Amino acid sequence: MVNFSGISNSKFVGRILRLPLRLVPKEAVVRILQGPLRGKRWMARSSNHGCWFGSYEAAKQRKVMELVRPGMVCWDVGANVGFYTLLLAELVGPRGRVLAFEPVSRNIELLRRHVEMNGYRNVTIFPCALGDFDGEAGFDSGPNASMGHVTAGGPLKVPCSRADTLLAAGEVEAPDVVKIDVEGAEADVLRGARGAMEKRPMMLLATHGKTPHRACLDLLAASGYKISSLDGGSPEGTDEVLAVASSEIGA
């Protein structure tokens, strides 16, 4: 996989390479160029251009491909416009299920379009945030559509649910793999998913900030997880965490 996204925008060559992208029409639908989603349809300007280059978060893509198997149930928490939703849907196949959680209206619309235009029938979209309570949450949309986050003082209001509430009501299936990327509210998601964590699903977390990072590590360790970076190293000093049930290490 050629990692176009790895060429920094702060470097001259990176800026030059990105200049033609400004000419791509806002509503243009393109084909993803490489990777496991090669050939799938994508709204070119819905998110980072690395998505349709196929090189977006290349290391995490490889780890997801390593962990996810046909027939699994996967949760995409903080699905945004759906890159990982599509990746998970492709990997689990028609016998598997993907549950995508996203609270932002603009993102939900694009998420639905990406799922529908690629014909995935194994995806269910939940238009809500996951957290540590049931009700309405404050939300700050952030500087762009990829950086919005739940926060008590947020000017927007979005629906919020505990994962365990949805599980108890039979609205969701217990997951085999959970991907979480919610711009700093990762620990709240885990606190609301203690029942789901008893099943010891594999977890991929993008943490945002030292305090949420430490809280996530503590919660995962207390739930019997072995925690590492994506490459198997120490989880300290990274914002991409892999958590696997201790009993599965070496299995």
C-alpha atoms as an extended CHARMM CRD file, in Angstrom:
* protein
*
       251  EXT
         1         1  MET       CA              0.0000000000        0.0000000000        0.0000000000  PROA      1               0.0000000000
         2         2  VAL       CA              1.4650000000        3.3560000000       -1.0610000000  PROA      2               0.0000000000
         3         3  ASN       CA              0.9290000000        5.7470000000        1.8450000000  PROA      3               0.0000000000
         4         4  PHE       CA              0.1540000000        9.0410000000        0.0960000000  PROA      4               0.0000000000
         5         5  SER       CA             -1.2500000000       10.3380000000        3.3690000000  PROA      5               0.0000000000
         6         6  GLY       CA              2.1530000000        9.9030000000        4.9840000000  PROA      6               0.0000000000
         7         7  ILE       CA              3.5770000000       12.7770000000        2.9170000000  PROA      7               0.0000000000
         8         8  SER       CA              3.2250000000       15.7250000000        5.2770000000  PROA      8               0.0000000000
         9         9  ASN       CA              1.2340000000       18.7510000000        4.1920000000  PROA      9               0.0000000000
        10        10  SER       CA              3.8530000000       20.8740000000        5.9860000000  PROA      10              0.0000000000
        11        11  LYS       CA              6.4920000000       19.8800000000        3.4150000000  PROA      11              0.0000000000
        12        12  PHE       CA              6.8270000000       21.5070000000       -0.0020000000  PROA      12              0.0000000000
        13        13  VAL       CA              6.3280000000       18.2510000000       -1.9200000000  PROA      13              0.0000000000
        14        14  GLY       CA              3.2260000000       17.4830000000        0.1450000000  PROA      14              0.0000000000
        15        15  ARG       CA              1.6830000000       20.8610000000       -0.6630000000  PROA      15              0.0000000000
        16        16  ILE       CA              2.4740000000       20.4900000000       -4.3640000000  PROA      16              0.0000000000
        17        17  LEU       CA              0.9570000000       17.0180000000       -4.5360000000  PROA      17              0.0000000000
        18        18  ARG       CA             -2.2320000000       18.2700000000       -2.8650000000  PROA      18              0.0000000000
        19        19  LEU       CA             -2.7810000000       21.2990000000       -5.1310000000  PROA      19              0.0000000000
        20        20  PRO       CA             -4.8010000000       19.3940000000       -7.7880000000  PROA      20              0.0000000000
        21        21  LEU       CA             -7.1470000000       18.1000000000       -5.0750000000  PROA      21              0.0000000000
        22        22  ARG       CA             -8.6180000000       21.5890000000       -4.7570000000  PROA      22              0.0000000000
        23        23  LEU       CA            -10.0980000000       21.1110000000       -8.2280000000  PROA      23              0.0000000000
        24        24  VAL       CA            -12.0790000000       18.0190000000       -7.2530000000  PROA      24              0.0000000000
        25        25  PRO       CA            -15.8120000000       18.9550000000       -7.2410000000  PROA      25              0.0000000000
        26        26  LYS       CA            -17.4840000000       18.9010000000       -3.8550000000  PROA      26              0.0000000000
        27        27  GLU       CA            -20.0040000000       16.2270000000       -4.8750000000  PROA      27              0.0000000000
        28        28  ALA       CA            -17.6040000000       14.1060000000       -6.9220000000  PROA      28              0.0000000000
        29        29  VAL       CA            -17.9010000000       10.3480000000       -6.4610000000  PROA      29              0.0000000000
        30        30  VAL       CA            -14.6310000000        8.5080000000       -7.0390000000  PROA      30              0.0000000000
        31        31  ARG       CA            -13.3060000000        4.9730000000       -6.7260000000  PROA      31              0.0000000000
        32        32  ILE       CA            -10.9920000000        4.1290000000       -3.8330000000  PROA      32              0.0000000000
        33        33  LEU       CA             -7.5970000000        3.5570000000       -5.4120000000  PROA      33              0.0000000000
        34        34  GLN       CA             -5.9720000000        0.8350000000       -3.3100000000  PROA      34              0.0000000000
        35        35  GLY       CA             -6.2010000000       -1.3540000000       -0.2490000000  PROA      35              0.0000000000
        36        36  PRO       CA             -9.0180000000       -3.7190000000        0.7870000000  PROA      36              0.0000000000
        37        37  LEU       CA            -11.6380000000       -1.1820000000       -0.3470000000  PROA      37              0.0000000000
        38        38  ARG       CA            -10.1250000000       -0.7200000000       -3.8060000000  PROA      38              0.0000000000
        39        39  GLY       CA            -12.8240000000        0.0380000000       -6.3410000000  PROA      39              0.0000000000
        40        40  LYS       CA            -15.4670000000        1.0260000000       -3.7750000000  PROA      40              0.0000000000
        41        41  ARG       CA            -17.2760000000        4.3180000000       -4.2980000000  PROA      41              0.0000000000
        42        42  TRP       CA            -16.4970000000        7.3610000000       -2.1320000000  PROA      42              0.0000000000
        43        43  MET       CA            -17.5350000000       11.0020000000       -1.9200000000  PROA      43              0.0000000000
        44        44  ALA       CA            -14.1730000000       12.5600000000       -2.7050000000  PROA      44              0.0000000000
        45        45  ARG       CA            -14.4350000000       15.6110000000       -0.4640000000  PROA      45              0.0000000000
        46        46  SER       CA            -16.3870000000       14.0690000000        2.3790000000  PROA      46              0.0000000000
        47        47  SER       CA            -13.2380000000       13.6230000000        4.4960000000  PROA      47              0.0000000000
        48        48  ASN       CA             -9.4560000000       13.3120000000        4.2900000000  PROA      48              0.0000000000
        49        49  HSD       CA             -8.4190000000       12.6450000000        0.6810000000  PROA      49              0.0000000000
        50        50  GLY       CA             -6.3750000000        9.7350000000        2.0180000000  PROA      50              0.0000000000
        51        51  CYS       CA             -9.6600000000        7.8320000000        2.2990000000  PROA      51              0.0000000000
        52        52  TRP       CA            -10.1510000000        7.5480000000       -1.4490000000  PROA      52              0.0000000000
        53        53  PHE       CA             -6.4030000000        7.2020000000       -2.0180000000  PROA      53              0.0000000000
        54        54  GLY       CA             -6.8440000000        4.1170000000        0.1790000000  PROA      54              0.0000000000
        55        55  SER       CA             -3.9070000000        5.1180000000        2.3760000000  PROA      55              0.0000000000
        56        56  TYR       CA             -5.7810000000        6.7450000000        5.2640000000  PROA      56              0.0000000000
        57        57  GLU       CA             -4.3230000000        5.5720000000        8.6030000000  PROA      57              0.0000000000
        58        58  ALA       CA             -2.4790000000        2.7940000000        6.8050000000  PROA      58              0.0000000000
        59        59  ALA       CA             -1.0950000000        1.1490000000        9.9700000000  PROA      59              0.0000000000
        60        60  LYS       CA             -4.5420000000        0.9680000000       11.5780000000  PROA      60              0.0000000000
        61        61  GLN       CA             -6.0500000000       -0.4030000000        8.3730000000  PROA      61              0.0000000000
        62        62  ARG       CA             -3.4910000000       -3.2180000000        8.4280000000  PROA      62              0.0000000000
        63        63  LYS       CA             -4.2560000000       -4.0050000000       12.0670000000  PROA      63              0.0000000000
        64        64  VAL       CA             -8.0080000000       -4.0860000000       11.3810000000  PROA      64              0.0000000000
        65        65  MET       CA             -7.3810000000       -6.4690000000        8.4860000000  PROA      65              0.0000000000
        66        66  GLU       CA             -5.3420000000       -8.6720000000       10.8040000000  PROA      66              0.0000000000
        67        67  LEU       CA             -8.0150000000       -8.8120000000       13.5340000000  PROA      67              0.0000000000
        68        68  VAL       CA            -11.3290000000       -8.9430000000       11.6900000000  PROA      68              0.0000000000
        69        69  ARG       CA            -12.6570000000      -12.1870000000       10.2510000000  PROA      69              0.0000000000
        70        70  PRO       CA            -15.7730000000      -13.1160000000        8.2220000000  PROA      70              0.0000000000
        71        71  GLY       CA            -18.8910000000      -13.5120000000       10.3500000000  PROA      71              0.0000000000
        72        72  MET       CA            -17.7660000000      -11.2260000000       13.1760000000  PROA      72              0.0000000000
        73        73  VAL       CA            -19.8590000000       -8.4910000000       14.7770000000  PROA      73              0.0000000000
        74        74  CYS       CA            -17.9830000000       -5.1790000000       14.7930000000  PROA      74              0.0000000000
        75        75  TRP       CA            -18.8260000000       -1.8260000000       16.3300000000  PROA      75              0.0000000000
        76        76  ASP       CA            -17.5830000000        1.3940000000       14.7390000000  PROA      76              0.0000000000
        77        77  VAL       CA            -17.9410000000        3.9750000000       17.5080000000  PROA      77              0.0000000000
        78        78  GLY       CA            -17.4140000000        7.4500000000       16.1070000000  PROA      78              0.0000000000
        79        79  ALA       CA            -18.0420000000        6.2750000000       12.5540000000  PROA      79              0.0000000000
        80        80  ASN       CA            -17.7810000000        9.7820000000       11.0680000000  PROA      80              0.0000000000
        81        81  VAL       CA            -18.5220000000        9.4670000000        7.3230000000  PROA      81              0.0000000000
        82        82  GLY       CA            -17.8180000000        5.7460000000        7.2140000000  PROA      82              0.0000000000
        83        83  PHE       CA            -14.3280000000        4.8010000000        6.0620000000  PROA      83              0.0000000000
        84        84  TYR       CA            -13.8850000000        2.2080000000        8.8030000000  PROA      84              0.0000000000
        85        85  THR       CA            -17.5420000000        1.2130000000        8.5620000000  PROA      85              0.0000000000
        86        86  LEU       CA            -16.9510000000        0.2220000000        4.9460000000  PROA      86              0.0000000000
        87        87  LEU       CA            -13.6740000000       -1.5150000000        5.7920000000  PROA      87              0.0000000000
        88        88  LEU       CA            -15.2940000000       -3.5390000000        8.5660000000  PROA      88              0.0000000000
        89        89  ALA       CA            -18.3080000000       -4.3600000000        6.3870000000  PROA      89              0.0000000000
        90        90  GLU       CA            -16.0200000000       -5.6500000000        3.6670000000  PROA      90              0.0000000000
        91        91  LEU       CA            -14.0040000000       -7.7840000000        6.0790000000  PROA      91              0.0000000000
        92        92  VAL       CA            -16.8900000000       -9.3780000000        8.0210000000  PROA      92              0.0000000000
        93        93  GLY       CA            -18.7150000000      -10.2640000000        4.8290000000  PROA      93              0.0000000000
        94        94  PRO       CA            -22.4270000000      -10.9930000000        4.4010000000  PROA      94              0.0000000000
        95        95  ARG       CA            -22.5480000000      -13.2900000000        7.4570000000  PROA      95              0.0000000000
        96        96  GLY       CA            -21.1200000000      -10.5910000000        9.7400000000  PROA      96              0.0000000000
        97        97  ARG       CA            -22.5630000000       -7.3650000000       11.1080000000  PROA      97              0.0000000000
        98        98  VAL       CA            -21.2790000000       -3.8200000000       11.5130000000  PROA      98              0.0000000000
        99        99  LEU       CA            -22.9420000000       -1.4030000000       13.9300000000  PROA      99              0.0000000000
       100       100  ALA       CA            -21.9230000000        2.1970000000       13.2090000000  PROA      100             0.0000000000
       101       101  PHE       CA            -22.4900000000        4.8780000000       15.8570000000  PROA      101             0.0000000000
       102       102  GLU       CA            -22.3750000000        8.5260000000       14.7680000000  PROA      102             0.0000000000
       103       103  PRO       CA            -24.2690000000       11.5060000000       16.2860000000  PROA      103             0.0000000000
       104       104  VAL       CA            -23.5890000000       14.3200000000       13.7710000000  PROA      104             0.0000000000
       105       105  SER       CA            -26.2960000000       14.8760000000       11.1320000000  PROA      105             0.0000000000
       106       106  ARG       CA            -23.8990000000       15.8590000000        8.3210000000  PROA      106             0.0000000000
       107       107  ASN       CA            -21.7330000000       12.8240000000        8.9630000000  PROA      107             0.0000000000
       108       108  ILE       CA            -24.7300000000       10.4880000000        9.2530000000  PROA      108             0.0000000000
       109       109  GLU       CA            -25.9750000000       11.5710000000        5.8280000000  PROA      109             0.0000000000
       110       110  LEU       CA            -22.5920000000       10.8850000000        4.2250000000  PROA      110             0.0000000000
       111       111  LEU       CA            -22.2040000000        7.6380000000        6.1720000000  PROA      111             0.0000000000
       112       112  ARG       CA            -25.5580000000        6.4260000000        4.8170000000  PROA      112             0.0000000000
       113       113  ARG       CA            -24.6130000000        7.4300000000        1.2730000000  PROA      113             0.0000000000
       114       114  HSD       CA            -21.3060000000        5.5680000000        1.4460000000  PROA      114             0.0000000000
       115       115  VAL       CA            -22.9720000000        2.4210000000        2.7850000000  PROA      115             0.0000000000
       116       116  GLU       CA            -25.8230000000        2.5520000000        0.2600000000  PROA      116             0.0000000000
       117       117  MET       CA            -23.7690000000        3.4320000000       -2.8270000000  PROA      117             0.0000000000
       118       118  ASN       CA            -21.5500000000        0.4150000000       -2.1430000000  PROA      118             0.0000000000
       119       119  GLY       CA            -24.4600000000       -1.9380000000       -1.5360000000  PROA      119             0.0000000000
       120       120  TYR       CA            -23.5360000000       -3.0750000000        1.9640000000  PROA      120             0.0000000000
       121       121  ARG       CA            -26.4880000000       -4.7800000000        3.6390000000  PROA      121             0.0000000000
       122       122  ASN       CA            -24.6030000000       -5.8500000000        6.7500000000  PROA      122             0.0000000000
       123       123  VAL       CA            -24.4140000000       -2.3580000000        8.3110000000  PROA      123             0.0000000000
       124       124  THR       CA            -26.7950000000       -0.8060000000       10.8360000000  PROA      124             0.0000000000
       125       125  ILE       CA            -26.3720000000        2.9040000000       11.5890000000  PROA      125             0.0000000000
       126       126  PHE       CA            -27.1980000000        4.2730000000       15.0380000000  PROA      126             0.0000000000
       127       127  PRO       CA            -27.5900000000        8.0900000000       14.9400000000  PROA      127             0.0000000000
       128       128  CYS       CA            -26.2770000000        8.6510000000       18.4460000000  PROA      128             0.0000000000
       129       129  ALA       CA            -23.1490000000        9.0010000000       20.5240000000  PROA      129             0.0000000000
       130       130  LEU       CA            -22.0970000000        6.2750000000       22.9400000000  PROA      130             0.0000000000
       131       131  GLY       CA            -21.1780000000        7.4360000000       26.4300000000  PROA      131             0.0000000000
       132       132  ASP       CA            -21.6610000000        6.8090000000       30.1350000000  PROA      132             0.0000000000
       133       133  PHE       CA            -25.3050000000        7.9500000000       30.3670000000  PROA      133             0.0000000000
       134       134  ASP       CA            -28.5750000000        7.8330000000       28.4500000000  PROA      134             0.0000000000
       135       135  GLY       CA            -30.0800000000       11.1040000000       27.3340000000  PROA      135             0.0000000000
       136       136  GLU       CA            -28.9450000000       14.2070000000       25.5130000000  PROA      136             0.0000000000
       137       137  ALA       CA            -25.2950000000       15.2710000000       25.3470000000  PROA      137             0.0000000000
       138       138  GLY       CA            -23.6250000000       18.5660000000       24.5610000000  PROA      138             0.0000000000
       139       139  PHE       CA            -21.5560000000       18.4760000000       21.3830000000  PROA      139             0.0000000000
       140       140  ASP       CA            -18.8680000000       20.7680000000       19.9650000000  PROA      140             0.0000000000
       141       141  SER       CA            -18.5640000000       20.4380000000       16.1900000000  PROA      141             0.0000000000
       142       142  GLY       CA            -14.8720000000       21.4010000000       16.3010000000  PROA      142             0.0000000000
       143       143  PRO       CA            -12.8130000000       22.9880000000       13.5090000000  PROA      143             0.0000000000
       144       144  ASN       CA            -13.9230000000       20.3840000000       10.9560000000  PROA      144             0.0000000000
       145       145  ALA       CA            -16.3700000000       17.4940000000       10.5700000000  PROA      145             0.0000000000
       146       146  SER       CA            -13.7890000000       14.9440000000       11.7300000000  PROA      146             0.0000000000
       147       147  MET       CA            -13.0250000000       16.6350000000       15.0500000000  PROA      147             0.0000000000
       148       148  GLY       CA            -16.4210000000       17.1050000000       16.7030000000  PROA      148             0.0000000000
       149       149  HSD       CA            -16.7440000000       15.7390000000       20.2200000000  PROA      149             0.0000000000
       150       150  VAL       CA            -19.1430000000       15.2660000000       23.1000000000  PROA      150             0.0000000000
       151       151  THR       CA            -18.6010000000       17.8450000000       25.8370000000  PROA      151             0.0000000000
       152       152  ALA       CA            -20.7680000000       19.1360000000       28.6540000000  PROA      152             0.0000000000
       153       153  GLY       CA            -20.6450000000       22.7290000000       27.4120000000  PROA      153             0.0000000000
       154       154  GLY       CA            -21.1390000000       21.9550000000       23.7360000000  PROA      154             0.0000000000
       155       155  PRO       CA            -23.5700000000       24.2660000000       21.9100000000  PROA      155             0.0000000000
       156       156  LEU       CA            -25.2130000000       21.4200000000       19.9780000000  PROA      156             0.0000000000
       157       157  LYS       CA            -27.3260000000       18.6370000000       21.4610000000  PROA      157             0.0000000000
       158       158  VAL       CA            -27.0830000000       15.0340000000       20.2880000000  PROA      158             0.0000000000
       159       159  PRO       CA            -28.6350000000       11.7880000000       21.5460000000  PROA      159             0.0000000000
       160       160  CYS       CA            -26.3680000000        9.6990000000       23.7660000000  PROA      160             0.0000000000
       161       161  SER       CA            -26.7190000000        6.1010000000       24.9580000000  PROA      161             0.0000000000
       162       162  ARG       CA            -24.7950000000        3.6810000000       27.1180000000  PROA      162             0.0000000000
       163       163  ALA       CA            -23.7550000000        0.6370000000       25.1080000000  PROA      163             0.0000000000
       164       164  ASP       CA            -24.9610000000       -1.5610000000       27.9540000000  PROA      164             0.0000000000
       165       165  THR       CA            -28.4360000000       -0.0180000000       27.7740000000  PROA      165             0.0000000000
       166       166  LEU       CA            -28.6570000000       -0.8970000000       24.0930000000  PROA      166             0.0000000000
       167       167  LEU       CA            -27.3540000000       -4.4010000000       24.8010000000  PROA      167             0.0000000000
       168       168  ALA       CA            -29.8600000000       -4.9920000000       27.5860000000  PROA      168             0.0000000000
       169       169  ALA       CA            -32.7070000000       -3.8330000000       25.3360000000  PROA      169             0.0000000000
       170       170  GLY       CA            -31.5990000000       -6.1920000000       22.5630000000  PROA      170             0.0000000000
       171       171  GLU       CA            -31.0290000000       -3.2910000000       20.1860000000  PROA      171             0.0000000000
       172       172  VAL       CA            -27.4060000000       -4.2360000000       19.5040000000  PROA      172             0.0000000000
       173       173  GLU       CA            -25.4200000000       -7.4560000000       19.3470000000  PROA      173             0.0000000000
       174       174  ALA       CA            -22.3850000000       -8.0750000000       21.5480000000  PROA      174             0.0000000000
       175       175  PRO       CA            -19.2680000000       -7.2470000000       19.5310000000  PROA      175             0.0000000000
       176       176  ASP       CA            -16.2080000000       -9.2530000000       18.6060000000  PROA      176             0.0000000000
       177       177  VAL       CA            -14.2380000000       -6.1340000000       17.6500000000  PROA      177             0.0000000000
       178       178  VAL       CA            -14.7880000000       -2.5130000000       18.6870000000  PROA      178             0.0000000000
       179       179  LYS       CA            -13.1500000000        0.4970000000       17.0460000000  PROA      179             0.0000000000
       180       180  ILE       CA            -13.4980000000        3.7220000000       19.0630000000  PROA      180             0.0000000000
       181       181  ASP       CA            -12.4870000000        7.2000000000       17.8860000000  PROA      181             0.0000000000
       182       182  VAL       CA            -14.5430000000        9.8930000000       19.5900000000  PROA      182             0.0000000000
       183       183  GLU       CA            -12.1440000000       12.8120000000       20.0210000000  PROA      183             0.0000000000
       184       184  GLY       CA            -11.5100000000       12.5440000000       23.7590000000  PROA      184             0.0000000000
       185       185  ALA       CA            -14.6570000000       10.7900000000       25.0540000000  PROA      185             0.0000000000
       186       186  GLU       CA            -13.2130000000        7.2810000000       24.7250000000  PROA      186             0.0000000000
       187       187  ALA       CA            -13.2020000000        6.6110000000       28.4860000000  PROA      187             0.0000000000
       188       188  ASP       CA            -16.8900000000        7.5760000000       28.7090000000  PROA      188             0.0000000000
       189       189  VAL       CA            -17.6900000000        5.0370000000       25.9980000000  PROA      189             0.0000000000
       190       190  LEU       CA            -15.8510000000        2.3470000000       27.9850000000  PROA      190             0.0000000000
       191       191  ARG       CA            -17.6200000000        3.2750000000       31.2370000000  PROA      191             0.0000000000
       192       192  GLY       CA            -20.9540000000        2.8170000000       29.5130000000  PROA      192             0.0000000000
       193       193  ALA       CA            -19.8930000000       -0.5130000000       28.0040000000  PROA      193             0.0000000000
       194       194  ARG       CA            -18.7740000000       -2.5400000000       31.0340000000  PROA      194             0.0000000000
       195       195  GLY       CA            -21.2500000000       -5.2940000000       30.1850000000  PROA      195             0.0000000000
       196       196  ALA       CA            -20.0070000000       -5.4560000000       26.6010000000  PROA      196             0.0000000000
       197       197  MET       CA            -16.4280000000       -5.5790000000       27.8790000000  PROA      197             0.0000000000
       198       198  GLU       CA            -17.2340000000       -8.7020000000       29.9070000000  PROA      198             0.0000000000
       199       199  LYS       CA            -17.3750000000      -10.4900000000       26.5470000000  PROA      199             0.0000000000
       200       200  ARG       CA            -13.7800000000       -9.3290000000       26.0040000000  PROA      200             0.0000000000
       201       201  PRO       CA            -14.1030000000       -7.9830000000       22.4510000000  PROA      201             0.0000000000
       202       202  MET       CA            -10.8620000000       -6.8480000000       20.8480000000  PROA      202             0.0000000000
       203       203  MET       CA            -10.6420000000       -3.0630000000       20.9600000000  PROA      203             0.0000000000
       204       204  LEU       CA             -8.9190000000       -0.4590000000       18.8290000000  PROA      204             0.0000000000
       205       205  LEU       CA             -8.9330000000        2.9790000000       20.4130000000  PROA      205             0.0000000000
       206       206  ALA       CA             -7.6980000000        6.3310000000       19.1810000000  PROA      206             0.0000000000
       207       207  THR       CA             -7.2290000000        8.3680000000       22.3590000000  PROA      207             0.0000000000
       208       208  HSD       CA             -7.1000000000       12.1550000000       22.4230000000  PROA      208             0.0000000000
       209       209  GLY       CA             -5.1660000000       13.7570000000       25.2680000000  PROA      209             0.0000000000
       210       210  LYS       CA             -3.1600000000       12.4480000000       28.2040000000  PROA      210             0.0000000000
       211       211  THR       CA             -6.0430000000       12.3270000000       30.6810000000  PROA      211             0.0000000000
       212       212  PRO       CA             -8.4350000000       10.3160000000       28.4550000000  PROA      212             0.0000000000
       213       213  HSD       CA             -5.5370000000        8.0790000000       27.4370000000  PROA      213             0.0000000000
       214       214  ARG       CA             -4.6560000000        7.2190000000       31.0400000000  PROA      214             0.0000000000
       215       215  ALA       CA             -8.3160000000        6.7040000000       31.9420000000  PROA      215             0.0000000000
       216       216  CYS       CA             -8.7550000000        4.2720000000       29.0330000000  PROA      216             0.0000000000
       217       217  LEU       CA             -5.6480000000        2.2930000000       29.9580000000  PROA      217             0.0000000000
       218       218  ASP       CA             -6.8190000000        1.9910000000       33.5730000000  PROA      218             0.0000000000
       219       219  LEU       CA            -10.3430000000        0.9160000000       32.5890000000  PROA      219             0.0000000000
       220       220  LEU       CA             -9.0830000000       -1.6620000000       30.1170000000  PROA      220             0.0000000000
       221       221  ALA       CA             -6.5080000000       -3.0870000000       32.5140000000  PROA      221             0.0000000000
       222       222  ALA       CA             -9.1590000000       -3.4040000000       35.2500000000  PROA      222             0.0000000000
       223       223  SER       CA            -11.3390000000       -5.3400000000       32.7900000000  PROA      223             0.0000000000
       224       224  GLY       CA             -8.6570000000       -7.9290000000       32.1100000000  PROA      224             0.0000000000
       225       225  TYR       CA             -7.1580000000       -6.6140000000       28.9030000000  PROA      225             0.0000000000
       226       226  LYS       CA             -3.6070000000       -6.7670000000       27.6390000000  PROA      226             0.0000000000
       227       227  ILE       CA             -2.8740000000       -3.3360000000       26.1640000000  PROA      227             0.0000000000
       228       228  SER       CA             -0.3110000000       -2.3360000000       23.5530000000  PROA      228             0.0000000000
       229       229  SER       CA              0.3080000000        0.0490000000       20.7050000000  PROA      229             0.0000000000
       230       230  LEU       CA             -0.7370000000       -1.0960000000       17.2390000000  PROA      230             0.0000000000
       231       231  ASP       CA              2.7490000000       -2.4800000000       16.5820000000  PROA      231             0.0000000000
       232       232  GLY       CA              2.8050000000       -4.4340000000       19.8440000000  PROA      232             0.0000000000
       233       233  GLY       CA              4.9040000000       -1.9540000000       21.8200000000  PROA      233             0.0000000000
       234       234  SER       CA              4.1300000000       -0.0010000000       24.9540000000  PROA      234             0.0000000000
       235       235  PRO       CA              0.7770000000        1.8090000000       25.0400000000  PROA      235             0.0000000000
       236       236  GLU       CA              2.5060000000        4.7780000000       26.6410000000  PROA      236             0.0000000000
       237       237  GLY       CA              3.4600000000        7.5130000000       24.2210000000  PROA      237             0.0000000000
       238       238  THR       CA              0.9700000000        6.4550000000       21.5540000000  PROA      238             0.0000000000
       239       239  ASP       CA             -2.5790000000        7.5500000000       20.7980000000  PROA      239             0.0000000000
       240       240  GLU       CA             -3.4890000000        4.3260000000       18.9580000000  PROA      240             0.0000000000
       241       241  VAL       CA             -4.1870000000        1.5010000000       21.4140000000  PROA      241             0.0000000000
       242       242  LEU       CA             -4.9310000000       -2.1760000000       20.8730000000  PROA      242             0.0000000000
       243       243  ALA       CA             -6.5890000000       -4.0720000000       23.7310000000  PROA      243             0.0000000000
       244       244  VAL       CA             -6.9430000000       -7.8660000000       23.6610000000  PROA      244             0.0000000000
       245       245  ALA       CA             -8.2400000000      -10.1330000000       26.4210000000  PROA      245             0.0000000000
       246       246  SER       CA             -5.2870000000      -11.4750000000       28.4290000000  PROA      246             0.0000000000
       247       247  SER       CA             -6.6180000000      -15.0180000000       28.0250000000  PROA      247             0.0000000000
       248       248  GLU       CA             -6.2230000000      -14.7380000000       24.2460000000  PROA      248             0.0000000000
       249       249  ILE       CA             -2.5460000000      -13.7700000000       24.3080000000  PROA      249             0.0000000000
       250       250  GLY       CA             -0.5890000000      -16.5600000000       22.7450000000  PROA      250             0.0000000000
       251       251  ALA       CA             -3.7320000000      -18.4980000000       21.8390000000  PROA      251             0.0000000000
